[in-house]
Amino acid sequence: MTNFVVYEPATARIADIYDYSFRRWGPATADTYIDGLFEQFETIAGRRDDWRSTHSDYGWNGYFRRYRSHMIFWRENGDGRVGIVTVLHGRMDLPARLQDDIRFLEEDTP
């Protein structure tokens, strides 16, 4: 069993990141960037770095870290795994986009 799960909002964002990177810089760069994201997920889930709590402006209790141009947001699951909630570009309206992705996640969870 892997020590993290990637939720649907994050999966959709990662696909968008890949598509953009592929079109802009080609397949090798796109693959490298996405591989780097997943290495970050492993680092987060392995608790190999300090976890930074989200700021109160985000209106959500979770954690975040930067990876190059993107911010990774996650939470702890009851099963001991880390849930990767979303991955957002640093130039986005982070609080608004995070709320959109959390709302989607909550609506999709029975």
N, C-alpha and C positions, 0 to 999 in steps of 0.2 A: 504494500500500500504506500502510495506517495504521501509525503507529509504536507502537501498543499493541494488545494482544489482551485481551479480557475472558473469563476462564475460567468454566466452568459454575458453580462455587460462587458466584462474584461475580454472575453473571447471576441466579441464584436469589435472592440477597440483595437485589439491586437491585429485582427484581420485588416482593419483600416490602415493601421501603421505599416503593416507589411505591404499592402497594395500601394500606398503612397511611396514608400521607400523603393519598391520594385520599379515603379514608373519613373521616379526621379533619379535613382542611382544604380539600378540594376539588381539582378537576383542575388549576387554574392553579398552585396551590402545589406540587402533586405534580410537575407538569411542570418548574417552575422548579428544584426541589430536584434532580431527576434531571439536568437540564441542567447544573447546577452541579457535580454529581459528574463528569460527562463532561468538563467544562472542567478539573477537577482532574486527570483522567487525561491530558489533553493536556499540562498543565503538567508533570506527572511525566515523561511520555515525552519531552518536549522538554528535559528536564533544566534547567528554568528556575528551579528552587529546589534548595536542598541536600537531599540524600537522608539520612534518618535510619535507621540500621540498627535492626532489631528487637533488643530486649533478650534476654539469654540465657534468661530465664524462658519465652520463647515457644518455645524448642526448634526454631527454624527460622531459617535465614539468608536474610533478605530485608529489605524496607524498609517504612516506614509513614509516614503523615501523617494529621492530623486534617482533616476537613471538617465543620464545624458539629458535629452530634451523633455523627458516625460516624468510624471509623478505616478508612483505605484501606490494604490490604497488597498489596505487589507484589514481583516478582522480575525480574531481567534474564534474557531468553531468549538462547539461543545465536545466534539470527538477528538480534540487535541491537534487537529490539522489547522493550517492557516487557510483562510478563504481570500483569494485575490479578488477584490470587488471590482476594480477598474484600473485602467492605465490611461492617464490624461496628459496631453501636451501642456507644458508649462505656460504657454501663451493663452490657453483657454481660460474662460471664467470658471476657475476650479470649483468654488462652492456650488455654483449652479449646475455644472456638469456632473459633479459628484452626487448631488441630490437627485438629478435625473436618473443616474445609474442605480442609486440605492432604491429609489421608488420602483424602478423596473424590477429589481431583484426582489423586493418585498411583494410586489404584485404576482410574481412568478412562483413564489414559494408558498406551498399549501400550508 
